[in-house]
Amino acid sequence: MNVRSLSLFMLLSLTACTSLLTKPPTVLQAPAGMPSAIVTQLERGNALFDAQKWAEAEEVYRQTIVAAPALAEAHYNLAMVLYRAGNKSEAKKHYMEAANLAPGNKVIWDAPPFRVSNWSDTLGKKSYLDVKPQ
């Protein structure tokens, strides 16, 4: 392999790796077994999110949480909208609620806000509602 081919290969590899790291955040789908009305409502919110209609998506996710308060995906999706809108304090509450409701969900626990250093102090809590870490 000549130097030019090797350089091109390395450039393409680096570009591919970079694009994987900068993948835009996505919202979550309802898990199997949810009532169809809840699935439909969450999908409607996801379609609004994809269309970048943030206020409308926020409202649909809030309605979904009222209808299914234990649905971690709805809390996570609402947090995504709130975080994007700059309402990080309320987004944090919903990210934490989603994490509490779905402790094994890797997507939720790998959310960018959990990797922000100033949020790490609350990760030791049993619940977002706990006053002090364990």
Residue pairs with C-beta under 8 A, 6 or more apart in sequence:
1 9
25 80
25 111
25 112
27 45
27 46
27 49
27 50
27 73
27 76
27 77
27 80
28 72
28 73
28 76
28 77
28 107
28 108
29 42
29 43
29 46
29 73
30 38
30 39
30 42
30 43
30 71
30 73
31 73
34 42
34 68
34 71
35 68
37 67
38 64
38 67
38 68
38 71
41 60
41 63
41 64
41 67
42 60
42 61
42 64
42 71
42 73
42 74
42 77
44 60
45 57
45 60
45 61
45 64
45 74
45 77
46 57
46 77
48 56
48 57
48 60
49 57
49 77
49 80
49 81
54 81
54 84
54 85
57 77
57 81
58 78
58 81
58 82
58 85
61 74
61 77
61 78
61 81
62 78
64 71
64 74
65 71
65 74
65 75
65 78
68 74
70 101
71 101
72 97
72 98
72 99
72 101
72 102
72 105
72 108
73 98
73 102
75 94
75 95
75 97
75 98
75 101
76 94
76 95
76 98
76 102
76 107
76 108
76 111
78 91
78 94
79 91
79 92
79 93
79 94
79 95
79 98
79 111
79 113
80 91
82 88
82 90
82 91
82 94
83 91
83 95
83 113
88 113
91 113
92 113
92 119
92 122
93 128
95 108
95 111
95 113
95 114
96 122
96 127
96 128
97 128
98 105
98 108
99 105
99 108
99 109
99 114
100 127
100 128
102 108
103 109
113 119
114 123
121 133
122 128
122 133
124 133
124 134
125 132
125 133
125 134
126 134
